[in-house]
Amino acid sequence: METQTPVKPLRPFIFSTIIVLIFFGFLETVLRFSGFQPTIRFKKYDFPAWMEELDPLVLAKYQGFVVERGFVNEDAYAYKPDLRYGYLLKPNLDLTVSNYSSTVFVDKLPPWRIESDSQGNRISKRGAVNPVGESMAIHVLGDSSSFGWGVDYEDSYPQQLAKILNDSPSLLKVIVKNHSTPGFTSFQGRLLLEDKVKIKKGDIVLVSFGFNDSYSSRNSDRSRFEARNSTAGKLIWALNRLLIFKGLRTLIHNLPDLKTSKTKITRVSLKEYQENLGIIFKTILNKKGKPLFLNICNGEKYRDAAEKTAKVLNIPFFNIPEEFKQHLSQAHTIYPDKFVDYFEAYGEMMEKEPRLAFLFPDYCHPNATGHRLIAETLYKESRILK
């Protein structure tokens, strides 16, 4: 009688599983090396996939902006998802941004560049103002206004301030370390201060948060952070980073037409905002640094809260919109070349709305002339620079 060899079903299963894993691993590797950028579709617009990490109400507001303007601004593709912060600037980036304002001015305003180093810090590859041997650092913790949204890195107020200081023979030379990221809140500022900002004695730290803190949201930044960094959240996050999965979603997934709704929740409550600023200020002071707060685009409640918190700790507070208002008549002399660029873009509209001398059409973000005025204001008036 012929003896049959017993079947070992586990062996072919293991072999098949290994082949499948190798195949999908190969596809994942190809997608990563090809520079594939997953997107999500909304109506006729393609959004970068990292935007799914935004709070639904924040994303809904942005969707409304896109429909109103008719395009997704190119700088949206400058970021990548991040477990701790939600998203960060991509490393080794060189992106020229043209469409970033309203439809009326999309072809009129000058383009700007976003460049970054291997760590994802915004830099300039065309020559920085930073000296080789620095004596003091200017750290910047803020949102899009401090990042320099809409202007080249050299034209942002931190770089303009460094240039003024480095051109002054009687002052110490400085280097700028700008940790700001568009859309960030004081909660993310606390994380940055904990993770990345190395303050030495005598360093200046420019702080500017509040506008994004006050954004209506479905969940607070803190609750989203905690959910994202829980055990289950980390697992889901890891799976969502697979480009194979993202690629399939690009093909079949469309963003729903999200609706903004009234809510009492903000990304950072007013109480937590004060707590965050207090912790940020005290951390800087404990490290013998010199903090300063810039109110650039805050609403009244968050502006007042920031001013009150700064006053308690005897920290210089600058209300930038008031500075713009006071210097409207001298705008053309502050940064003449840039002023001409904006005047040519706006034409007679600048005469009807003088704030455009310093601001973009959203009346929030400073343009290059506005950044220059901020730098000059800090240089002339700040106690910590003396």
DACOR-V254187 format. One record per residue. N is the residue number from 1. OMEGA is omega in radians with two decimals (NA if undefined). BURIAL is + if it has 24 or more other ideal C-beta (glycine too) atoms within 12 Angstrom, else -. D_FIRST is the distance of its C-alpha to the first C-alpha in whole Angstrom. Layout:
N/OMEGA/BURIAL/D_FIRST + N/OMEGA/BURIAL/D_FIRST
//
This chain:
1/-3.05/-/0 + 2/-3.14/-/4 + 3/3.12/-/7 + 4/3.09/-/10 + 5/-3.12/-/13 + 6/3.13/-/15 + 7/3.10/-/18 + 8/-3.03/-/22 + 9/-3.07/-/24 + 10/-3.07/-/27 + 11/3.11/-/27 + 12/3.11/-/28 + 13/3.13/-/30 + 14/3.14/-/32 + 15/-3.14/-/32 + 16/3.13/-/33 + 17/3.13/-/36 + 18/3.13/-/37 + 19/3.14/-/37 + 20/3.14/-/39 + 21/3.11/-/42 + 22/-3.13/-/42 + 23/-3.12/-/43 + 24/3.06/-/46 + 25/3.10/-/47 + 26/3.12/-/48 + 27/3.13/-/50 + 28/3.14/-/52 + 29/3.13/-/53 + 30/-3.14/-/54 + 31/-3.11/-/56 + 32/-3.12/-/57 + 33/-3.14/-/58 + 34/-3.11/-/60 + 35/-3.12/-/62 + 36/3.11/-/61 + 37/3.14/+/63 + 38/3.14/+/62 + 39/3.01/+/64 + 40/-3.02/+/65 + 41/2.99/+/66 + 42/-3.04/+/69 + 43/-3.14/-/71 + 44/-3.04/-/72 + 45/3.06/+/72 + 46/3.11/-/69 + 47/3.01/+/69 + 48/-2.99/+/68 + 49/-3.11/+/65 + 50/-3.08/+/66 + 51/3.05/+/69 + 52/3.11/+/66 + 53/-3.14/+/67 + 54/3.03/+/70 + 55/-3.09/+/71 + 56/-3.14/+/71 + 57/3.07/+/75 + 58/3.11/+/76 + 59/3.13/+/73 + 60/3.12/+/75 + 61/3.12/+/78 + 62/3.08/+/77 + 63/3.10/+/75 + 64/3.10/-/79 + 65/-3.10/+/81 + 66/3.13/+/78 + 67/-3.14/-/79 + 68/-3.10/-/83 + 69/3.13/-/83 + 70/3.10/-/80 + 71/2.98/+/78 + 72/-3.10/+/76 + 73/-3.00/+/78 + 74/-3.11/+/76 + 75/3.07/+/77 + 76/-3.13/+/74 + 77/-3.12/+/71 + 78/-2.99/+/73 + 79/3.11/+/71 + 80/3.13/+/67 + 81/3.12/+/65 + 82/-3.07/+/66 + 83/-3.03/+/64 + 84/-3.03/+/67 + 85/-3.05/+/70 + 86/3.06/+/68 + 87/3.10/+/69 + 88/3.08/+/71 + 89/3.11/+/72 + 90/3.05/+/70 + 91/3.05/-/70 + 92/-3.07/-/71 + 93/2.99/+/73 + 94/-3.01/-/75 + 95/3.04/+/76 + 96/-3.04/-/79 + 97/3.12/+/80 + 98/-3.11/-/82 + 99/-3.08/+/82 + 100/-3.12/+/83 + 101/-3.14/+/86 + 102/-3.12/+/87 + 103/-3.09/-/86 + 104/-3.02/-/90 + 105/-3.00/+/90 + 106/-3.14/-/87 + 107/-3.04/-/88 + 108/-3.12/+/91 + 109/-3.10/+/90 + 110/3.07/+/89 + 111/3.10/-/86 + 112/-3.05/+/84 + 113/2.99/+/82 + 114/3.09/+/79 + 115/-3.13/+/78 + 116/3.10/+/76 + 117/-3.09/-/74 + 118/3.13/-/71 + 119/-3.12/-/71 + 120/3.07/+/72 + 121/3.12/+/76 + 122/-3.12/+/79 + 123/2.98/+/81 + 124/3.12/+/83 + 125/-3.11/-/81 + 126/3.12/-/85 + 127/-3.13/-/87 + 128/3.11/+/87 + 129/-3.06/+/90 + 130/3.09/+/89 + 131/-3.12/-/90 + 132/3.14/-/88 + 133/-3.06/-/90 + 134/3.08/-/90 + 135/-3.07/-/92 + 136/3.12/+/91 + 137/2.94/+/88 + 138/3.07/+/89 + 139/-3.14/+/86 + 140/3.09/+/85 + 141/-3.10/+/83 + 142/-3.10/+/83 + 143/-3.03/+/82 + 144/-3.13/+/83 + 145/3.11/+/86 + 146/3.03/+/86 + 147/-3.09/+/83 + 148/3.12/+/85 + 149/3.10/+/84 + 150/-3.13/+/86 + 151/3.05/+/87 + 152/-3.11/+/86 + 153/-3.10/+/85 + 154/-3.10/+/89 + 155/3.14/+/91 + 156/-3.02/+/89 + 157/3.08/+/92 + 158/3.13/+/90 + 159/3.10/+/90 + 160/3.09/+/93 + 161/3.12/+/95 + 162/3.14/+/93 + 163/3.12/+/95 + 164/-3.11/+/98 + 165/-3.11/+/98 + 166/3.08/+/97 + 167/-3.13/-/100 + 168/-3.04/-/102 + 169/-3.07/-/103 + 170/-3.06/-/104 + 171/3.07/-/101 + 172/3.09/-/97 + 173/-3.05/+/95 + 174/3.02/+/92 + 175/-3.11/+/88 + 176/3.02/+/87 + 177/-3.04/+/83 + 178/-3.11/+/83 + 179/-3.06/+/80 + 180/3.10/+/81 + 181/3.10/+/78 + 182/3.10/+/79 + 183/-3.09/+/78 + 184/3.12/+/78 + 185/3.11/+/80 + 186/3.09/+/81 + 187/3.10/+/78 + 188/3.07/+/76 + 189/3.07/+/79 + 190/3.12/+/79 + 191/3.12/+/75 + 192/-3.13/+/76 + 193/3.14/+/79 + 194/-2.97/-/76 + 195/-2.83/-/74 + 196/-2.99/+/76 + 197/-3.13/+/79 + 198/-3.06/-/81 + 199/3.05/+/84 + 200/3.13/-/87 + 201/3.11/-/90 + 202/3.12/-/93 + 203/3.07/+/90 + 204/3.09/+/91 + 205/3.13/+/88 + 206/-3.07/+/89 + 207/3.13/+/87 + 208/3.07/+/87 + 209/3.03/+/85 + 210/-3.09/+/86 + 211/-3.13/+/85 + 212/3.08/+/82 + 213/-3.03/+/82 + 214/-3.12/+/84 + 215/3.04/+/81 + 216/-3.10/+/80 + 217/3.07/+/77 + 218/3.11/+/74 + 219/3.13/+/73 + 220/3.08/+/75 + 221/-3.12/+/74 + 222/-3.11/+/73 + 223/3.10/-/71 + 224/3.10/+/69 + 225/-3.11/+/69 + 226/3.12/-/67 + 227/-3.12/-/65 + 228/-3.07/+/64 + 229/2.99/-/63 + 230/-3.13/-/61 + 231/3.13/-/58 + 232/-3.14/-/57 + 233/3.13/-/59 + 234/3.12/-/58 + 235/3.12/-/55 + 236/3.13/-/56 + 237/-3.13/+/58 + 238/3.13/-/55 + 239/-3.13/-/53 + 240/3.12/-/56 + 241/3.13/-/57 + 242/-3.09/-/54 + 243/3.05/+/55 + 244/3.12/+/52 + 245/3.14/-/53 + 246/3.14/+/57 + 247/3.09/+/56 + 248/3.11/-/55 + 249/3.08/-/57 + 250/-3.09/+/60 + 251/-2.96/-/58 + 252/-3.01/-/58 + 253/3.03/-/60 + 254/3.08/-/64 + 255/3.05/+/66 + 256/3.09/-/68 + 257/-3.06/-/72 + 258/-3.14/+/72 + 259/3.02/-/76 + 260/-3.13/-/78 + 261/3.13/-/79 + 262/3.14/-/82 + 263/3.09/-/80 + 264/-3.10/-/82 + 265/2.99/+/79 + 266/-3.12/+/80 + 267/3.03/+/78 + 268/-3.12/+/80 + 269/-3.12/+/82 + 270/3.12/+/86 + 271/-3.13/-/86 + 272/3.10/+/83 + 273/3.10/+/84 + 274/3.11/+/87 + 275/-3.14/-/85 + 276/3.13/+/83 + 277/3.12/+/86 + 278/3.13/+/87 + 279/3.12/+/84 + 280/-3.13/+/84 + 281/-3.09/+/88 + 282/3.10/+/88 + 283/3.13/+/85 + 284/-3.13/+/87 + 285/3.14/+/90 + 286/3.11/-/88 + 287/3.12/-/87 + 288/3.05/-/91 + 289/-3.11/+/90 + 290/-3.11/+/93 + 291/3.09/+/91 + 292/-3.14/+/93 + 293/3.06/+/92 + 294/3.02/+/92 + 295/-3.06/+/93 + 296/-3.04/+/92 + 297/-3.09/+/90 + 298/2.96/+/90 + 299/-3.00/-/91 + 300/-3.08/-/94 + 301/-3.11/-/92 + 302/3.05/+/90 + 303/-3.12/+/93 + 304/3.12/-/95 + 305/3.13/+/92 + 306/-3.13/+/92 + 307/3.13/+/95 + 308/-3.13/-/96 + 309/3.12/+/93 + 310/-3.11/+/94 + 311/-3.14/-/98 + 312/-3.10/-/97 + 313/3.11/+/95 + 314/-3.13/-/98 + 315/-3.14/+/96 + 316/-3.12/+/97 + 317/-3.14/+/97 + 318/3.09/+/97 + 319/-2.98/+/98 + 320/3.10/+/97 + 321/3.10/+/98 + 322/3.08/-/101 + 323/3.10/+/101 + 324/-3.11/+/101 + 325/-3.10/-/103 + 326/-3.03/-/106 + 327/-3.11/+/105 + 328/-3.08/+/105 + 329/-3.14/-/108 + 330/-3.02/-/107 + 331/-3.06/+/104 + 332/-3.11/-/105 + 333/-3.04/-/106 + 334/-3.13/+/103 + 335/-2.93/+/100 + 336/-3.09/-/102 + 337/-3.14/-/99 + 338/3.12/+/97 + 339/3.13/+/99 + 340/3.12/-/100 + 341/-3.10/+/96 + 342/3.12/+/96 + 343/3.10/+/100 + 344/3.13/-/99 + 345/-3.03/+/96 + 346/-3.11/+/97 + 347/-3.08/-/101 + 348/-3.13/-/103 + 349/3.12/-/101 + 350/3.10/+/101 + 351/3.13/-/105 + 352/-3.14/-/104 + 353/-3.06/-/101 + 354/-3.11/+/102 + 355/3.12/+/99 + 356/3.04/+/97 + 357/-3.09/+/99 + 358/-3.00/+/97 + 359/2.98/+/94 + 360/-3.07/+/91 + 361/3.06/+/92 + 362/-3.14/+/90 + 363/3.12/-/93 + 364/-3.06/+/90 + 365/3.08/+/89 + 366/2.98/+/92 + 367/-3.07/+/92 + 368/3.10/+/93 + 369/3.10/+/97 + 370/3.11/+/96 + 371/3.14/+/93 + 372/3.12/+/96 + 373/3.10/+/99 + 374/-3.14/+/96 + 375/-3.13/+/96 + 376/3.11/+/100 + 377/3.12/+/100 + 378/-3.11/+/98 + 379/-3.04/+/100 + 380/-2.91/-/103 + 381/-3.00/-/103 + 382/3.10/+/100 + 383/-3.02/-/101 + 384/3.13/+/98 + 385/-3.06/+/99 + 386/NA/-/102
//
